[in-house]
Amino acid sequence: MEVAAGADIADCIAQFARRRQRGVCVLSGAGAVANVTLHQPSAPGSVVALHGQFDILSLTGAFLPGPAPPGTTGLSVYLAGLQGQVVGGSVVGALVASGPVMVVAATFSNATYERLPLEEEEDAHISIAPSGSPTSLGGNGGTNIPDPSSLPMFNLPPNLMANGGGQMGHEAYAWNHTRHPPFG
């Protein structure tokens, strides 16, 4: 994603998540920002206002579409100042791009907010086998790993789904199934 100069990076990503109804996991960012306010738990007063221009060294965060509870989204950033000083923390308020900022992010459809640990009633579908190992009541050979063919596939193009649109499966190709000697 490219955020234009003068725009609030956090606000742009939050609007994207809301409008597209997608979860967004910010992996990194590159560019420059100006006049940043950060929350630093170890600093006296814990909120630091930084004036001037800073280069982004690291940018991470998560954004969920509504109805996620307040405080479940946001950004953390590490910045380099003009004299080489490095400062970082959680973004409080605006994170204004002073030039174009490139954000690398993963997006997720059907993103939901879950509070862990899960409640006991949700764990009722798992039982303990006589050997003491957890098993699923699904009956797939005594393991708690679901059969991949039973998992739902959301928003995948037909060519990535099993036999989607009459596509040939991997078994249609002549793969070499010979064993190779171990390296040694």
Solvent accessible surface area in square Angstrom, and as a share of the most:
residue,aa,sasa,rsa
1,M,78,0.35
2,E,115,0.51
3,V,8,0.04
4,A,65,0.50
5,A,61,0.47
6,G,59,0.56
7,A,27,0.21
8,D,37,0.19
9,I,0,0.00
10,A,19,0.15
11,D,61,0.32
12,C,51,0.31
13,I,1,0.00
14,A,21,0.16
15,Q,61,0.27
16,F,53,0.22
17,A,1,0.01
18,R,125,0.46
19,R,192,0.70
20,R,154,0.56
21,Q,107,0.47
22,R,66,0.24
23,G,2,0.02
24,V,4,0.02
25,C,48,0.29
26,V,3,0.02
27,L,97,0.48
28,S,48,0.31
29,G,10,0.10
30,A,58,0.45
31,G,27,0.26
32,A,13,0.10
33,V,0,0.00
34,A,26,0.20
35,N,91,0.47
36,V,1,0.00
37,T,42,0.24
38,L,0,0.00
39,H,65,0.29
40,Q,31,0.14
41,P,112,0.70
42,S,115,0.74
43,A,23,0.18
44,P,133,0.84
45,G,71,0.69
46,S,34,0.22
47,V,79,0.46
48,V,40,0.23
49,A,61,0.48
50,L,28,0.14
51,H,149,0.67
52,G,38,0.36
53,Q,87,0.39
54,F,15,0.06
55,D,78,0.40
56,I,14,0.07
57,L,99,0.49
58,S,42,0.27
59,L,0,0.00
60,T,59,0.34
61,G,19,0.19
62,A,46,0.36
63,F,8,0.03
64,L,45,0.23
65,P,11,0.07
66,G,46,0.44
67,P,140,0.88
68,A,25,0.20
69,P,46,0.29
70,P,135,0.85
71,G,79,0.76
72,T,39,0.22
73,T,60,0.35
74,G,31,0.30
75,L,7,0.03
76,S,48,0.31
77,V,1,0.00
78,Y,119,0.45
79,L,0,0.00
80,A,20,0.16
81,G,10,0.10
82,L,145,0.72
83,Q,156,0.69
84,G,54,0.52
85,Q,88,0.39
86,V,93,0.53
87,V,28,0.16
88,G,12,0.12
89,G,18,0.18
90,S,49,0.32
91,V,25,0.14
92,V,62,0.36
93,G,61,0.59
94,A,48,0.37
95,L,0,0.00
96,V,51,0.29
97,A,1,0.01
98,S,47,0.30
99,G,16,0.16
100,P,89,0.56
101,V,0,0.00
102,M,101,0.45
103,V,1,0.01
104,V,85,0.49
105,A,29,0.22
106,A,33,0.26
107,T,46,0.27
108,F,106,0.44
109,S,33,0.21
110,N,94,0.48
111,A,29,0.23
112,T,98,0.57
113,Y,82,0.31
114,E,106,0.47
115,R,171,0.63
116,L,132,0.65
117,P,123,0.78
118,L,79,0.39
119,E,118,0.53
120,E,157,0.70
121,E,145,0.65
122,E,84,0.38
123,D,67,0.35
124,A,78,0.60
125,H,112,0.50
126,I,75,0.38
127,S,40,0.26
128,I,123,0.62
129,A,22,0.17
130,P,149,0.93
131,S,99,0.64
132,G,50,0.48
133,S,54,0.35
134,P,64,0.41
135,T,19,0.11
136,S,36,0.23
137,L,126,0.62
138,G,67,0.64
139,G,67,0.64
140,N,54,0.28
141,G,74,0.71
142,G,47,0.45
143,T,65,0.38
144,N,80,0.41
145,I,121,0.61
146,P,71,0.45
147,D,71,0.37
148,P,96,0.60
149,S,100,0.65
150,S,80,0.52
151,L,85,0.43
152,P,90,0.57
153,M,106,0.47
154,F,124,0.52
155,N,110,0.56
156,L,62,0.31
157,P,65,0.41
158,P,87,0.54
159,N,97,0.50
160,L,115,0.57
161,M,80,0.36
162,A,107,0.83
163,N,111,0.57
164,G,13,0.13
165,G,76,0.73
166,G,63,0.60
167,Q,93,0.41
168,M,134,0.60
169,G,31,0.30
170,H,134,0.60
171,E,133,0.60
172,A,59,0.46
173,Y,119,0.45
174,A,111,0.86
175,W,143,0.50
176,N,113,0.58
177,H,157,0.70
178,T,91,0.53
179,R,233,0.85
180,H,146,0.65
181,P,111,0.70
182,P,128,0.81
183,F,212,0.88
184,G,124,1.20
